[in-house]
C-alpha cells in the first residue's frame, strides 16, 4: 500500500498533465470543450480515473468520449514520462455528472422558491382563526388581579373551616393530626 498523501499528489499531477495534453497536444476535431474536474487513483497506483465535463449537447458529449478513448494511449505515455513512476497507471475517462446534478438542484430550488411564494401570497391576506394573540400576556394590571383573587379564595377557605373532616379523608384540618 502507498501513502494516501502520495497517491493524492500523484492524482493531482495526473490531472494537470491530462488537462495540459487536452489543451495543447490533442488536436482531435471531435474533442469538445472539455474540463478535467477530478482524478482519483487506486492505492496501488495502477489505475487512474479521470473525471471530466463537456459543455454541449449529448452528441458532442459522445464524440468527446470517443476522442478521449482514442487518445488514451498518447495521454498515458505522457503521464508515464512526466511522473516518473515505475508502473504508469492505466487511465479511464469518466463523464462527471456534476453539471447534471447542479442543474437538477437548481430546478428543485426554483420549485421550492415558487411554492414559498405561493404560501407567502396566501398568508398575506389571511387572518388568524382565533384571537390575534392566542397567548395571553400578563400585563401589570392582570398580575395584581390574580393576586387579589387568590387572596380572596384563601380567606373564603379559612372562613368555611369548622374543624370537621368535610372531605372524609381522615384528617380534621389540623396539620399533622389524624381524626380521632
N, C-alpha and C positions, 0 to 999 in steps of 0.2 A: 504494500500500500504506500501511496505517496502522501506527503503532507498536503492538507487541504489548501493551505495558502499557496503552495507551489502550483497546484492544479488550477487555482483561480487565476494566478498570474499568467500561466500558460494559456488559459482560455481567453483572457483579455488580449494577450498578444496575438493569438489566432484571429480574434475578432478584428483587430487593427489590420492585420495582413490581408484578410479576406476583403475588408472594406476598401483598402487601397487597390487591391487587384481588380475589384469590380469597377472602381472609378477610373483607373488608368490603363490597365493592360487588357482586360477582356473587352473585345470590340464586337460582340455578337449583336446583330440588329434586333434579335428577339428580346434582348435584355431591356427591361423597362426601368422605371425609376425605382431602384432597389435601395432599401435601408437595412443595414445589418443591425438588429436590435439586441441580440444576446448570443453568447456562445457558452456552451457547457461541455465539460469534458469528463469522462469517467475517471474513477480513482486510479485505474491502472494506466492512464494516459494513452489508451489505444483508440478510443472513439471520441470524436468531437461532433457535437450537434450545433449547427449554426442556424439561428432563428433570424428570419428576415421578413420585411413587409414590402409590398409593392403597391404603389399608387396607380390605380387604374381599374379597368373592368375585369371581369372574370377571364375573358380571353387573353388579356395582357398578363394576367397572373399565371395562366397555364403556359404561355410562351416563355415567361421569365423562368418558371420552374424547369422547363425543358432546357433553356440556355444554361442555367446553373448546373444541371445534371451533366451536360456535355462538357462544361468547363471544370468539372470536379477534379480531374487528373492534374491539370495545369495548376490549379489552386493548391492542391495537396503537395505537389512537388515544391512550390514556392514556400509553403508553410514549413516543410521539412528543411529547406535551405536556410530560411531566416530564423528558425527557432533553435536549430542545432541539437534537437533531442535525438536519442539513439533510434527510436522507432517513431516514424511520423504517423500521427493518428489519422485514421480514416475519417473522412468528412461526410456528414449527412446534412443536407439542407432541408429545413422545415419551415413552412409558412407560419409566421406568428399571427395568431388570431387577435392580437392586441387592438387593431383598428375595428374589427367587428364587435369586440366586447365593448369598446368605448362608444361606438355608435348605439349599441343596444342599451347601455347605461344612460346615454343622453336621451334616448326615446322614453325610457322609464321615468327619468327625471321630468321630462316635459309633460308626461301624463299626470304625474303627481302634482306638478305646479297647476295644471288645468283643474284637477279635482279640488285642490286647495282654494283656487279662485272661485269655483262654484260654491264651495262651503262658505267662504267669506261673503260672497254675494247674498246667499240665503240667510246668513246670520246678521247681515247688515240691517235688514228690515224686521227682523224677529224681535219679539219681546219675551221676557221670562213668563213661564206658565203660572207661577205663584207670585209671591211678593218680589219686589225688585231686589231686596236683600233678604234672603231666607235665613240668614244667620243674624240673629238679633244682637246688636252690640249694646252692652250695658253702659249707658251714659252715667254721669254723676247723679242725676235725679233718680234713675231707676235703681241704683245701688242703695240709696237711702230708703226707698220704698220697700225694698226687700228686707232690709234690716229691721224696719219698723214692723212689718208683717210677721217676721219670725219672733220678735219680742212679744207681740200680742198673742201669738199662738202659745208661747211658753207661759204667759200669765193665765190663759184660759185653762191650760193643763193643771196648773197649780190650784186654781180656784175649784176645779171639779174633783180634786183629790180628797177622799174622805177616809183613807186608811184601809179600805177594804180591797180585796183582790177582785177587781172588776173583770180582768181577763181570764181568771181561773187558771193561771199558770203556776200557782203555788207560792206566789210572793205577795206580801201585803203592801208593797210600795216602799217599804223602808229598805235602805241599801244593806245588802249582805245578810238579811234575816229571812228565813223561810216562814211561811204562815204556820201558827200552832195547830 
